[in-house]
Amino acid sequence: MPIAARYHDSRDRVLAAVDKAFAEPVRLSFFKKDLPDPLKQPVDIEAVLRVGGGDETNLAGGYAQTWRTQLAAGKAELHINAARNLGLVIKVGDRVQAISRPGEPWFKVERVDDRGENRLVLELSEL
């Protein structure tokens, strides 16, 4: 007989509280070879969107151009409650629109992390 983890109820309450405080409406648009997928209609959901500042800095925190590796502070992440969005399949190249933000900015899905048990995390780049 399987034994349920003891923290699931607490985890679910924390997720619900985070979503209630920080989730916002976003539109997911599905793409195929950089064109809208005609077989999949856009979907509006609520999720937690976090967007960086917009500048690029090197790993030391400065603005030197001699560094090979730089981090884009303009990157964003979308954290989706997997339990509330069962069956949602998102892949690299799909798009996310922040429909409640000024200008309704668009983002491109660069990476999908679906290994967490409670959140689907999308790494995004600004378009």
KOLGU-4560 file (N, C-alpha, C; in nm, 3 decimals, padded with zeros to 5 digits):
<recs>
<n_xx: 00.084 n_yy: -00.118 n_zz: 00.000 ca_xx: 00.000 ca_yy: 00.000 ca_zz: 00.000 c_xx: 00.089 c_yy: 00.124 c_zz: 00.000 mol: A seq: 1 type: MET>
<n_xx: 00.070 n_yy: 00.213 n_zz: -00.097 ca_xx: 00.153 ca_yy: 00.334 ca_zz: -00.101 c_xx: 00.124 c_yy: 00.427 c_zz: 00.016 mol: A seq: 2 type: PRO>
<n_xx: 00.227 n_yy: 00.493 n_zz: 00.059 ca_xx: 00.214 ca_yy: 00.587 ca_zz: 00.171 c_xx: 00.224 c_yy: 00.728 c_zz: 00.114 mol: A seq: 3 type: ILE>
<n_xx: 00.126 n_yy: 00.810 n_zz: 00.142 ca_xx: 00.125 ca_yy: 00.949 ca_zz: 00.092 c_xx: 00.225 c_yy: 01.033 c_zz: 00.171 mol: A seq: 4 type: ALA>
<n_xx: 00.289 n_yy: 01.124 n_zz: 00.101 ca_xx: 00.380 ca_yy: 01.217 ca_zz: 00.169 c_xx: 00.299 c_yy: 01.307 c_zz: 00.261 mol: A seq: 5 type: ALA>
<n_xx: 00.359 n_yy: 01.342 n_zz: 00.374 ca_xx: 00.287 ca_yy: 01.421 ca_zz: 00.474 c_xx: 00.279 c_yy: 01.568 c_zz: 00.441 mol: A seq: 6 type: ARG>
<n_xx: 00.358 n_yy: 01.615 n_zz: 00.350 ca_xx: 00.364 ca_yy: 01.759 ca_zz: 00.325 c_xx: 00.271 c_yy: 01.805 c_zz: 00.212 mol: A seq: 7 type: TYR>
<n_xx: 00.203 n_yy: 01.716 n_zz: 00.143 ca_xx: 00.123 ca_yy: 01.755 ca_zz: 00.027 c_xx: 00.016 c_yy: 01.858 c_zz: 00.059 mol: A seq: 8 type: HIS>
<n_xx: -00.054 n_yy: 01.842 n_zz: 00.168 ca_xx: -00.158 ca_yy: 01.939 ca_zz: 00.204 c_xx: -00.098 c_yy: 02.078 c_zz: 00.228 mol: A seq: 9 type: ASP>
<n_xx: 00.013 n_yy: 02.082 n_zz: 00.301 ca_xx: 00.079 ca_yy: 02.210 ca_zz: 00.326 c_xx: 00.129 c_yy: 02.271 c_zz: 00.196 mol: A seq: 10 type: SER>
<n_xx: 00.190 n_yy: 02.190 n_zz: 00.112 ca_xx: 00.241 ca_yy: 02.238 ca_zz: -00.016 c_xx: 00.130 c_yy: 02.296 c_zz: -00.102 mol: A seq: 11 type: ARG>
<n_xx: 00.017 n_yy: 02.227 n_zz: -00.108 ca_xx: -00.095 ca_yy: 02.274 ca_zz: -00.189 c_xx: -00.152 c_yy: 02.406 c_zz: -00.137 mol: A seq: 12 type: ASP>
<n_xx: -00.155 n_yy: 02.423 n_zz: -00.005 ca_xx: -00.202 ca_yy: 02.549 ca_zz: 00.052 c_xx: -00.106 c_yy: 02.663 c_zz: 00.021 mol: A seq: 13 type: ARG>
<n_xx: 00.024 n_yy: 02.636 n_zz: 00.028 ca_xx: 00.124 ca_yy: 02.739 ca_zz: -00.004 c_xx: 00.114 c_yy: 02.777 c_zz: -00.151 mol: A seq: 14 type: VAL>
<n_xx: 00.102 n_yy: 02.679 n_zz: -00.240 ca_xx: 00.087 ca_yy: 02.709 ca_zz: -00.384 c_xx: -00.036 c_yy: 02.795 c_zz: -00.410 mol: A seq: 15 type: LEU>
<n_xx: -00.146 n_yy: 02.761 n_zz: -00.347 ca_xx: -00.269 ca_yy: 02.838 ca_zz: -00.366 c_xx: -00.251 c_yy: 02.982 c_zz: -00.316 mol: A seq: 16 type: ALA>
<n_xx: -00.181 n_yy: 02.999 n_zz: -00.203 ca_xx: -00.158 ca_yy: 03.133 ca_zz: -00.150 c_xx: -00.066 c_yy: 03.214 c_zz: -00.242 mol: A seq: 17 type: ALA>
<n_xx: 00.038 n_yy: 03.152 n_zz: -00.296 ca_xx: 00.128 ca_yy: 03.221 ca_zz: -00.389 c_xx: 00.052 c_yy: 03.261 c_zz: -00.514 mol: A seq: 18 type: VAL>
<n_xx: -00.027 n_yy: 03.170 n_zz: -00.569 ca_xx: -00.104 ca_yy: 03.202 ca_zz: -00.688 c_xx: -00.205 c_yy: 03.314 c_zz: -00.662 mol: A seq: 19 type: ASP>
<n_xx: -00.268 n_yy: 03.311 n_zz: -00.547 ca_xx: -00.366 ca_yy: 03.415 ca_zz: -00.515 c_xx: -00.299 c_yy: 03.552 c_zz: -00.507 mol: A seq: 20 type: LYS>
<n_xx: -00.176 n_yy: 03.556 n_zz: -00.456 ca_xx: -00.106 ca_yy: 03.684 ca_zz: -00.440 c_xx: -00.034 c_yy: 03.730 c_zz: -00.566 mol: A seq: 21 type: ALA>
<n_xx: 00.021 n_yy: 03.636 n_zz: -00.645 ca_xx: 00.112 ca_yy: 03.676 ca_zz: -00.752 c_xx: 00.071 c_yy: 03.634 c_zz: -00.893 mol: A seq: 22 type: PHE>
<n_xx: -00.024 n_yy: 03.544 n_zz: -00.909 ca_xx: -00.060 ca_yy: 03.499 ca_zz: -01.044 c_xx: -00.131 c_yy: 03.610 c_zz: -01.120 mol: A seq: 23 type: ALA>
<n_xx: -00.112 n_yy: 03.609 n_zz: -01.250 ca_xx: -00.175 ca_yy: 03.708 ca_zz: -01.338 c_xx: -00.220 c_yy: 03.636 c_zz: -01.465 mol: A seq: 24 type: GLU>
<n_xx: -00.313 n_yy: 03.695 n_zz: -01.538 ca_xx: -00.358 ca_yy: 03.631 ca_zz: -01.661 c_xx: -00.250 c_yy: 03.640 c_zz: -01.769 mol: A seq: 25 type: PRO>
<n_xx: -00.227 n_yy: 03.528 n_zz: -01.836 ca_xx: -00.135 ca_yy: 03.522 ca_zz: -01.950 c_xx: -00.202 c_yy: 03.441 c_zz: -02.061 mol: A seq: 26 type: VAL>
<n_xx: -00.162 n_yy: 03.469 n_zz: -02.182 ca_xx: -00.213 ca_yy: 03.394 ca_zz: -02.297 c_xx: -00.100 c_yy: 03.308 c_zz: -02.353 mol: A seq: 27 type: ARG>
<n_xx: -00.126 n_yy: 03.179 n_zz: -02.365 ca_xx: -00.030 ca_yy: 03.087 ca_zz: -02.425 c_xx: -00.068 c_yy: 03.066 c_zz: -02.570 mol: A seq: 28 type: LEU>
<n_xx: 00.025 n_yy: 03.092 n_zz: -02.660 ca_xx: 00.003 ca_yy: 03.070 ca_zz: -02.802 c_xx: 00.101 c_yy: 02.964 c_zz: -02.849 mol: A seq: 29 type: SER>
<n_xx: 00.051 n_yy: 02.870 n_zz: -02.926 ca_xx: 00.130 ca_yy: 02.755 ca_zz: -02.965 c_xx: 00.182 c_yy: 02.772 c_zz: -03.107 mol: A seq: 30 type: PHE>
<n_xx: 00.309 n_yy: 02.743 n_zz: -03.125 ca_xx: 00.376 ca_yy: 02.765 ca_zz: -03.253 c_xx: 00.435 c_yy: 02.636 c_zz: -03.306 mol: A seq: 31 type: PHE>
<n_xx: 00.449 n_yy: 02.632 n_zz: -03.436 ca_xx: 00.511 ca_yy: 02.519 ca_zz: -03.504 c_xx: 00.602 c_yy: 02.577 c_zz: -03.612 mol: A seq: 32 type: LYS>
<n_xx: 00.731 n_yy: 02.555 n_zz: -03.599 ca_xx: 00.829 ca_yy: 02.611 ca_zz: -03.694 c_xx: 00.815 c_yy: 02.763 c_zz: -03.708 mol: A seq: 33 type: LYS>
<n_xx: 00.810 n_yy: 02.831 n_zz: -03.594 ca_xx: 00.800 ca_yy: 02.978 ca_zz: -03.587 c_xx: 00.674 c_yy: 03.038 c_zz: -03.647 mol: A seq: 34 type: ASP>
<n_xx: 00.572 n_yy: 02.956 n_zz: -03.669 ca_xx: 00.442 ca_yy: 03.005 ca_zz: -03.716 c_xx: 00.334 c_yy: 02.955 c_zz: -03.621 mol: A seq: 35 type: LEU>
<n_xx: 00.226 n_yy: 03.033 n_zz: -03.603 ca_xx: 00.118 ca_yy: 02.987 ca_zz: -03.516 c_xx: 00.067 c_yy: 02.849 c_zz: -03.562 mol: A seq: 36 type: PRO>
<n_xx: 00.050 n_yy: 02.759 n_zz: -03.467 ca_xx: 00.000 ca_yy: 02.624 ca_zz: -03.497 c_xx: -00.150 c_yy: 02.633 c_zz: -03.522 mol: A seq: 37 type: ASP>
<n_xx: -00.197 n_yy: 02.606 n_zz: -03.645 ca_xx: -00.339 ca_yy: 02.620 ca_zz: -03.676 c_xx: -00.428 c_yy: 02.518 c_zz: -03.606 mol: A seq: 38 type: PRO>
<n_xx: -00.366 n_yy: 02.414 n_zz: -03.552 ca_xx: -00.445 ca_yy: 02.309 ca_zz: -03.485 c_xx: -00.463 c_yy: 02.334 c_zz: -03.336 mol: A seq: 39 type: LEU>
<n_xx: -00.393 n_yy: 02.434 n_zz: -03.281 ca_xx: -00.403 ca_yy: 02.462 ca_zz: -03.137 c_xx: -00.439 c_yy: 02.608 c_zz: -03.115 mol: A seq: 40 type: LYS>
<n_xx: -00.551 n_yy: 02.632 n_zz: -03.054 ca_xx: -00.596 ca_yy: 02.767 ca_zz: -03.024 c_xx: -00.523 c_yy: 02.820 c_zz: -02.900 mol: A seq: 41 type: GLN>
<n_xx: -00.501 n_yy: 02.952 n_zz: -02.893 ca_xx: -00.441 ca_yy: 03.011 ca_zz: -02.773 c_xx: -00.527 c_yy: 02.981 c_zz: -02.650 mol: A seq: 42 type: PRO>
<n_xx: -00.459 n_yy: 02.975 n_zz: -02.535 ca_xx: -00.525 ca_yy: 02.943 ca_zz: -02.408 c_xx: -00.490 c_yy: 03.052 c_zz: -02.308 mol: A seq: 43 type: VAL>
<n_xx: -00.591 n_yy: 03.103 n_zz: -02.237 ca_xx: -00.567 ca_yy: 03.199 ca_zz: -02.129 c_xx: -00.569 c_yy: 03.125 c_zz: -01.997 mol: A seq: 44 type: ASP>
<n_xx: -00.463 n_yy: 03.147 n_zz: -01.916 ca_xx: -00.454 ca_yy: 03.087 ca_zz: -01.783 c_xx: -00.404 c_yy: 03.193 c_zz: -01.686 mol: A seq: 45 type: ILE>
<n_xx: -00.397 n_yy: 03.158 n_zz: -01.559 ca_xx: -00.332 ca_yy: 03.244 ca_zz: -01.460 c_xx: -00.209 c_yy: 03.173 c_zz: -01.411 mol: A seq: 46 type: GLU>
<n_xx: -00.097 n_yy: 03.246 n_zz: -01.406 ca_xx: 00.030 ca_yy: 03.189 ca_zz: -01.362 c_xx: 00.118 c_yy: 03.302 c_zz: -01.307 mol: A seq: 47 type: ALA>
<n_xx: 00.225 n_yy: 03.264 n_zz: -01.241 ca_xx: 00.317 ca_yy: 03.361 ca_zz: -01.182 c_xx: 00.426 c_yy: 03.393 c_zz: -01.284 mol: A seq: 48 type: VAL>
<n_xx: 00.431 n_yy: 03.520 n_zz: -01.329 ca_xx: 00.529 ca_yy: 03.565 ca_zz: -01.426 c_xx: 00.628 c_yy: 03.657 c_zz: -01.356 mol: A seq: 49 type: LEU>
<n_xx: 00.756 n_yy: 03.624 n_zz: -01.367 ca_xx: 00.862 ca_yy: 03.707 ca_zz: -01.310 c_xx: 00.955 c_yy: 03.748 c_zz: -01.423 mol: A seq: 50 type: ARG>
<n_xx: 00.977 n_yy: 03.879 n_zz: -01.436 ca_xx: 01.057 ca_yy: 03.934 ca_zz: -01.545 c_xx: 01.177 c_yy: 04.007 c_zz: -01.486 mol: A seq: 51 type: VAL>
<n_xx: 01.296 n_yy: 03.986 n_zz: -01.549 ca_xx: 01.419 ca_yy: 04.053 ca_zz: -01.506 c_xx: 01.420 c_yy: 04.198 c_zz: -01.550 mol: A seq: 52 type: GLY>
<n_xx: 01.533 n_yy: 04.263 n_zz: -01.526 ca_xx: 01.547 ca_yy: 04.406 ca_zz: -01.550 c_xx: 01.561 c_yy: 04.448 c_zz: -01.694 mol: A seq: 53 type: GLY>
<n_xx: 01.634 n_yy: 04.374 n_zz: -01.776 ca_xx: 01.648 ca_yy: 04.412 ca_zz: -01.915 c_xx: 01.790 c_yy: 04.439 c_zz: -01.960 mol: A seq: 54 type: GLY>
<n_xx: 01.885 n_yy: 04.457 n_zz: -01.870 ca_xx: 02.024 ca_yy: 04.479 ca_zz: -01.907 c_xx: 02.099 c_yy: 04.347 c_zz: -01.909 mol: A seq: 55 type: ASP>
<n_xx: 02.211 n_yy: 04.345 n_zz: -01.981 ca_xx: 02.298 ca_yy: 04.228 ca_zz: -01.977 c_xx: 02.418 c_yy: 04.260 c_zz: -01.891 mol: A seq: 56 type: GLU>
<n_xx: 02.454 n_yy: 04.167 n_zz: -01.805 ca_xx: 02.572 ca_yy: 04.184 ca_zz: -01.721 c_xx: 02.656 c_yy: 04.058 c_zz: -01.731 mol: A seq: 57 type: THR>
<n_xx: 02.786 n_yy: 04.074 n_zz: -01.704 ca_xx: 02.870 ca_yy: 03.955 ca_zz: -01.704 c_xx: 02.857 c_yy: 03.887 c_zz: -01.568 mol: A seq: 58 type: ASN>
<n_xx: 02.922 n_yy: 03.773 n_zz: -01.552 ca_xx: 02.907 ca_yy: 03.697 ca_zz: -01.429 c_xx: 02.963 c_yy: 03.768 c_zz: -01.307 mol: A seq: 59 type: LEU>
<n_xx: 03.053 n_yy: 03.865 n_zz: -01.328 ca_xx: 03.108 ca_yy: 03.940 ca_zz: -01.216 c_xx: 03.017 c_yy: 04.055 c_zz: -01.175 mol: A seq: 60 type: ALA>
<n_xx: 02.912 n_yy: 04.079 n_zz: -01.251 ca_xx: 02.817 ca_yy: 04.183 ca_zz: -01.213 c_xx: 02.839 c_yy: 04.315 c_zz: -01.284 mol: A seq: 61 type: GLY>
<n_xx: 02.945 n_yy: 04.327 n_zz: -01.364 ca_xx: 02.974 ca_yy: 04.452 ca_zz: -01.435 c_xx: 02.920 c_yy: 04.450 c_zz: -01.576 mol: A seq: 62 type: GLY>
<n_xx: 02.958 n_yy: 04.548 n_zz: -01.653 ca_xx: 02.910 ca_yy: 04.559 ca_zz: -01.790 c_xx: 03.023 c_yy: 04.539 c_zz: -01.892 mol: A seq: 63 type: TYR>
<n_xx: 03.135 n_yy: 04.481 n_zz: -01.852 ca_xx: 03.249 ca_yy: 04.461 ca_zz: -01.942 c_xx: 03.209 c_yy: 04.371 c_zz: -02.059 mol: A seq: 64 type: ALA>
<n_xx: 03.249 n_yy: 04.410 n_zz: -02.179 ca_xx: 03.215 ca_yy: 04.334 ca_zz: -02.299 c_xx: 03.316 c_yy: 04.224 c_zz: -02.328 mol: A seq: 65 type: GLN>
<n_xx: 03.423 n_yy: 04.213 n_zz: -02.249 ca_xx: 03.525 ca_yy: 04.114 ca_zz: -02.276 c_xx: 03.488 c_yy: 03.976 c_zz: -02.225 mol: A seq: 66 type: THR>
<n_xx: 03.384 n_yy: 03.967 n_zz: -02.148 ca_xx: 03.343 ca_yy: 03.837 ca_zz: -02.094 c_xx: 03.276 c_yy: 03.754 c_zz: -02.202 mol: A seq: 67 type: TRP>
<n_xx: 03.304 n_yy: 03.627 n_zz: -02.206 ca_xx: 03.239 ca_yy: 03.539 ca_zz: -02.302 c_xx: 03.098 c_yy: 03.506 c_zz: -02.259 mol: A seq: 68 type: ARG>
<n_xx: 03.077 n_yy: 03.489 n_zz: -02.131 ca_xx: 02.946 ca_yy: 03.449 ca_zz: -02.080 c_xx: 02.879 c_yy: 03.569 c_zz: -02.016 mol: A seq: 69 type: THR>
<n_xx: 02.758 n_yy: 03.598 n_zz: -02.062 ca_xx: 02.681 ca_yy: 03.706 ca_zz: -02.003 c_xx: 02.543 c_yy: 03.654 c_zz: -01.968 mol: A seq: 70 type: GLN>
<n_xx: 02.484 n_yy: 03.712 n_zz: -01.868 ca_xx: 02.349 ca_yy: 03.675 ca_zz: -01.826 c_xx: 02.254 c_yy: 03.785 c_zz: -01.868 mol: A seq: 71 type: LEU>
<n_xx: 02.144 n_yy: 03.749 n_zz: -01.928 ca_xx: 02.044 ca_yy: 03.848 ca_zz: -01.968 c_xx: 01.948 c_yy: 03.869 c_zz: -01.853 mol: A seq: 72 type: ALA>
<n_xx: 01.951 n_yy: 03.987 n_zz: -01.796 ca_xx: 01.861 ca_yy: 04.017 ca_zz: -01.686 c_xx: 01.718 c_yy: 04.031 c_zz: -01.736 mol: A seq: 73 type: ALA>
<n_xx: 01.698 n_yy: 04.046 n_zz: -01.867 ca_xx: 01.566 ca_yy: 04.059 ca_zz: -01.926 c_xx: 01.495 c_yy: 03.926 c_zz: -01.942 mol: A seq: 74 type: GLY>
<n_xx: 01.557 n_yy: 03.820 n_zz: -01.900 ca_xx: 01.492 ca_yy: 03.689 ca_zz: -01.907 c_xx: 01.374 c_yy: 03.688 c_zz: -01.811 mol: A seq: 75 type: LYS>
<n_xx: 01.284 n_yy: 03.596 n_zz: -01.836 ca_xx: 01.166 ca_yy: 03.585 ca_zz: -01.752 c_xx: 01.137 c_yy: 03.438 c_zz: -01.727 mol: A seq: 76 type: ALA>
<n_xx: 01.058 n_yy: 03.413 n_zz: -01.625 ca_xx: 01.011 ca_yy: 03.278 ca_zz: -01.595 c_xx: 00.862 c_yy: 03.282 c_zz: -01.569 mol: A seq: 77 type: GLU>
<n_xx: 00.794 n_yy: 03.179 n_zz: -01.616 ca_xx: 00.652 ca_yy: 03.162 ca_zz: -01.590 c_xx: 00.635 c_yy: 03.035 c_zz: -01.511 mol: A seq: 78 type: LEU>
<n_xx: 00.571 n_yy: 03.045 n_zz: -01.396 ca_xx: 00.549 ca_yy: 02.931 ca_zz: -01.307 c_xx: 00.400 c_yy: 02.897 c_zz: -01.311 mol: A seq: 79 type: HIS>
<n_xx: 00.369 n_yy: 02.780 n_zz: -01.366 ca_xx: 00.231 ca_yy: 02.738 ca_zz: -01.387 c_xx: 00.197 c_yy: 02.628 c_zz: -01.287 mol: A seq: 80 type: ILE>
<n_xx: 00.083 n_yy: 02.642 n_zz: -01.220 ca_xx: 00.034 ca_yy: 02.538 ca_zz: -01.130 c_xx: -00.009 c_yy: 02.419 c_zz: -01.215 mol: A seq: 81 type: ASN>
<n_xx: 00.068 n_yy: 02.313 n_zz: -01.210 ca_xx: 00.044 ca_yy: 02.196 ca_zz: -01.296 c_xx: -00.090 c_yy: 02.129 c_zz: -01.265 mol: A seq: 82 type: ALA>
<n_xx: -00.129 n_yy: 02.126 n_zz: -01.139 ca_xx: -00.253 ca_yy: 02.059 ca_zz: -01.100 c_xx: -00.376 c_yy: 02.132 c_zz: -01.156 mol: A seq: 83 type: ALA>
<n_xx: -00.368 n_yy: 02.264 n_zz: -01.169 ca_xx: -00.481 ca_yy: 02.340 ca_zz: -01.223 c_xx: -00.484 c_yy: 02.344 c_zz: -01.375 mol: A seq: 84 type: ARG>
<n_xx: -00.378 n_yy: 02.296 n_zz: -01.438 ca_xx: -00.367 ca_yy: 02.302 ca_zz: -01.584 c_xx: -00.325 c_yy: 02.167 c_zz: -01.641 mol: A seq: 85 type: ASN>
<n_xx: -00.398 n_yy: 02.064 n_zz: -01.601 ca_xx: -00.367 ca_yy: 01.929 ca_zz: -01.646 c_xx: -00.380 c_yy: 01.921 c_zz: -01.798 mol: A seq: 86 type: LEU>
<n_xx: -00.292 n_yy: 01.847 n_zz: -01.859 ca_xx: -00.299 ca_yy: 01.827 ca_zz: -02.003 c_xx: -00.237 c_yy: 01.938 c_zz: -02.085 mol: A seq: 87 type: GLY>
<n_xx: -00.188 n_yy: 02.042 n_zz: -02.019 ca_xx: -00.127 ca_yy: 02.154 ca_zz: -02.090 c_xx: 00.013 c_yy: 02.112 c_zz: -02.137 mol: A seq: 88 type: LEU>
<n_xx: 00.035 n_yy: 02.116 n_zz: -02.267 ca_xx: 00.164 ca_yy: 02.079 ca_zz: -02.324 c_xx: 00.223 c_yy: 02.203 c_zz: -02.391 mol: A seq: 89 type: VAL>
<n_xx: 00.337 n_yy: 02.247 n_zz: -02.339 ca_xx: 00.405 ca_yy: 02.365 ca_zz: -02.391 c_xx: 00.543 c_yy: 02.322 c_zz: -02.435 mol: A seq: 90 type: ILE>
<n_xx: 00.587 n_yy: 02.373 n_zz: -02.549 ca_xx: 00.719 ca_yy: 02.335 ca_zz: -02.598 c_xx: 00.801 c_yy: 02.459 c_zz: -02.634 mol: A seq: 91 type: LYS>
<n_xx: 00.930 n_yy: 02.437 n_zz: -02.651 ca_xx: 01.020 ca_yy: 02.545 ca_zz: -02.690 c_xx: 00.969 c_yy: 02.606 c_zz: -02.821 mol: A seq: 92 type: VAL>
<n_xx: 00.966 n_yy: 02.739 n_zz: -02.826 ca_xx: 00.918 ca_yy: 02.811 ca_zz: -02.943 c_xx: 00.777 c_yy: 02.864 c_zz: -02.929 mol: A seq: 93 type: GLY>
<n_xx: 00.700 n_yy: 02.810 n_zz: -02.833 ca_xx: 00.567 ca_yy: 02.865 ca_zz: -02.807 c_xx: 00.581 c_yy: 03.005 c_zz: -02.750 mol: A seq: 94 type: ASP>
<n_xx: 00.472 n_yy: 03.079 n_zz: -02.741 ca_xx: 00.476 ca_yy: 03.219 ca_zz: -02.696 c_xx: 00.384 c_yy: 03.240 c_zz: -02.576 mol: A seq: 95 type: ARG>
<n_xx: 00.421 n_yy: 03.339 n_zz: -02.495 ca_xx: 00.343 ca_yy: 03.379 ca_zz: -02.378 c_xx: 00.320 c_yy: 03.529 c_zz: -02.388 mol: A seq: 96 type: VAL>
<n_xx: 00.196 n_yy: 03.573 n_zz: -02.367 ca_xx: 00.165 ca_yy: 03.715 ca_zz: -02.368 c_xx: 00.111 c_yy: 03.754 c_zz: -02.231 mol: A seq: 97 type: GLN>
<n_xx: 00.171 n_yy: 03.856 n_zz: -02.172 ca_xx: 00.126 ca_yy: 03.907 ca_zz: -02.042 c_xx: 00.011 c_yy: 04.004 c_zz: -02.068 mol: A seq: 98 type: ALA>
<n_xx: -00.111 n_yy: 03.952 n_zz: -02.072 ca_xx: -00.225 ca_yy: 04.030 ca_zz: -02.119 c_xx: -00.276 c_yy: 04.135 c_zz: -02.020 mol: A seq: 99 type: ILE>
<n_xx: -00.228 n_yy: 04.132 n_zz: -01.896 ca_xx: -00.273 ca_yy: 04.234 ca_zz: -01.801 c_xx: -00.167 c_yy: 04.341 c_zz: -01.776 mol: A seq: 100 type: SER>
<n_xx: -00.052 n_yy: 04.329 n_zz: -01.841 ca_xx: 00.055 ca_yy: 04.428 ca_zz: -01.823 c_xx: 00.047 c_yy: 04.536 c_zz: -01.931 mol: A seq: 101 type: ARG>
<n_xx: 00.096 n_yy: 04.654 n_zz: -01.901 ca_xx: 00.095 ca_yy: 04.761 ca_zz: -02.001 c_xx: 00.170 c_yy: 04.717 c_zz: -02.128 mol: A seq: 102 type: PRO>
<n_xx: 00.108 n_yy: 04.738 n_zz: -02.242 ca_xx: 00.168 ca_yy: 04.700 ca_zz: -02.369 c_xx: 00.153 c_yy: 04.553 c_zz: -02.403 mol: A seq: 103 type: GLY>
<n_xx: 00.100 n_yy: 04.476 n_zz: -02.313 ca_xx: 00.080 ca_yy: 04.331 ca_zz: -02.332 c_xx: 00.202 c_yy: 04.264 c_zz: -02.396 mol: A seq: 104 type: GLU>
<n_xx: 00.318 n_yy: 04.266 n_zz: -02.326 ca_xx: 00.441 ca_yy: 04.215 ca_zz: -02.385 c_xx: 00.436 c_yy: 04.065 c_zz: -02.416 mol: A seq: 105 type: PRO>
<n_xx: 00.514 n_yy: 04.027 n_zz: -02.516 ca_xx: 00.525 ca_yy: 03.888 ca_zz: -02.561 c_xx: 00.660 c_yy: 03.830 c_zz: -02.519 mol: A seq: 106 type: TRP>
<n_xx: 00.660 n_yy: 03.701 n_zz: -02.493 ca_xx: 00.780 ca_yy: 03.627 ca_zz: -02.457 c_xx: 00.782 c_yy: 03.496 c_zz: -02.536 mol: A seq: 107 type: PHE>
<n_xx: 00.902 n_yy: 03.447 n_zz: -02.562 ca_xx: 00.919 ca_yy: 03.320 ca_zz: -02.632 c_xx: 00.968 c_yy: 03.216 c_zz: -02.533 mol: A seq: 108 type: LYS>
<n_xx: 00.914 n_yy: 03.096 n_zz: -02.541 ca_xx: 00.955 ca_yy: 02.987 ca_zz: -02.453 c_xx: 01.090 c_yy: 02.934 c_zz: -02.501 mol: A seq: 109 type: VAL>
<n_xx: 01.190 n_yy: 02.944 n_zz: -02.414 ca_xx: 01.326 ca_yy: 02.898 ca_zz: -02.446 c_xx: 01.356 c_yy: 02.761 c_zz: -02.384 mol: A seq: 110 type: GLU>
<n_xx: 01.290 n_yy: 02.731 n_zz: -02.274 ca_xx: 01.315 ca_yy: 02.606 ca_zz: -02.202 c_xx: 01.192 c_yy: 02.570 c_zz: -02.122 mol: A seq: 111 type: ARG>
<n_xx: 01.161 n_yy: 02.441 n_zz: -02.115 ca_xx: 01.047 ca_yy: 02.393 ca_zz: -02.037 c_xx: 01.099 c_yy: 02.297 c_zz: -01.931 mol: A seq: 112 type: VAL>
<n_xx: 01.069 n_yy: 02.326 n_zz: -01.806 ca_xx: 01.105 ca_yy: 02.237 ca_zz: -01.696 c_xx: 00.977 c_yy: 02.175 c_zz: -01.643 mol: A seq: 113 type: ASP>
<n_xx: 00.953 n_yy: 02.050 n_zz: -01.679 ca_xx: 00.831 ca_yy: 01.981 ca_zz: -01.636 c_xx: 00.861 c_yy: 01.871 c_zz: -01.536 mol: A seq: 114 type: ASP>
<n_xx: 00.976 n_yy: 01.877 n_zz: -01.471 ca_xx: 01.016 ca_yy: 01.772 ca_zz: -01.377 c_xx: 00.969 c_yy: 01.796 c_zz: -01.235 mol: A seq: 115 type: ARG>
<n_xx: 00.927 n_yy: 01.917 n_zz: -01.205 ca_xx: 00.877 ca_yy: 01.944 ca_zz: -01.071 c_xx: 00.741 c_yy: 01.879 c_zz: -01.051 mol: A seq: 116 type: GLY>
<n_xx: 00.710 n_yy: 01.845 n_zz: -00.930 ca_xx: 00.582 ca_yy: 01.777 ca_zz: -00.906 c_xx: 00.464 c_yy: 01.871 c_zz: -00.897 mol: A seq: 117 type: GLU>
<n_xx: 00.489 n_yy: 02.001 n_zz: -00.883 ca_xx: 00.376 ca_yy: 02.092 ca_zz: -00.864 c_xx: 00.375 c_yy: 02.212 c_zz: -00.959 mol: A seq: 118 type: ASN>
<n_xx: 00.486 n_yy: 02.245 n_zz: -01.020 ca_xx: 00.494 ca_yy: 02.361 ca_zz: -01.109 c_xx: 00.556 c_yy: 02.321 c_zz: -01.243 mol: A seq: 119 type: ARG>
<n_xx: 00.499 n_yy: 02.379 n_zz: -01.347 ca_xx: 00.559 ca_yy: 02.374 ca_zz: -01.479 c_xx: 00.630 c_yy: 02.509 c_zz: -01.493 mol: A seq: 120 type: LEU>
<n_xx: 00.762 n_yy: 02.507 n_zz: -01.512 ca_xx: 00.840 ca_yy: 02.631 ca_zz: -01.515 c_xx: 00.891 c_yy: 02.653 c_zz: -01.657 mol: A seq: 121 type: VAL>
<n_xx: 00.856 n_yy: 02.770 n_zz: -01.712 ca_xx: 00.902 ca_yy: 02.806 ca_zz: -01.846 c_xx: 01.006 c_yy: 02.916 c_zz: -01.836 mol: A seq: 122 type: LEU>
<n_xx: 01.120 n_yy: 02.895 n_zz: -01.900 ca_xx: 01.218 ca_yy: 03.001 ca_zz: -01.912 c_xx: 01.187 c_yy: 03.076 c_zz: -02.040 mol: A seq: 123 type: GLU>
<n_xx: 01.174 n_yy: 03.206 n_zz: -02.030 ca_xx: 01.128 ca_yy: 03.289 ca_zz: -02.141 c_xx: 01.230 c_yy: 03.394 c_zz: -02.179 mol: A seq: 124 type: LEU>
<n_xx: 01.224 n_yy: 03.437 n_zz: -02.305 ca_xx: 01.301 ca_yy: 03.554 ca_zz: -02.349 c_xx: 01.200 c_yy: 03.656 c_zz: -02.403 mol: A seq: 125 type: SER>
<n_xx: 01.232 n_yy: 03.783 n_zz: -02.385 ca_xx: 01.143 ca_yy: 03.888 ca_zz: -02.432 c_xx: 01.149 c_yy: 03.898 c_zz: -02.584 mol: A seq: 126 type: GLU>
<n_xx: 01.034 n_yy: 03.924 n_zz: -02.646 ca_xx: 01.030 ca_yy: 03.945 ca_zz: -02.791 c_xx: 01.017 c_yy: 04.092 c_zz: -02.821 mol: A seq: 127 type: LEU>
</recs>
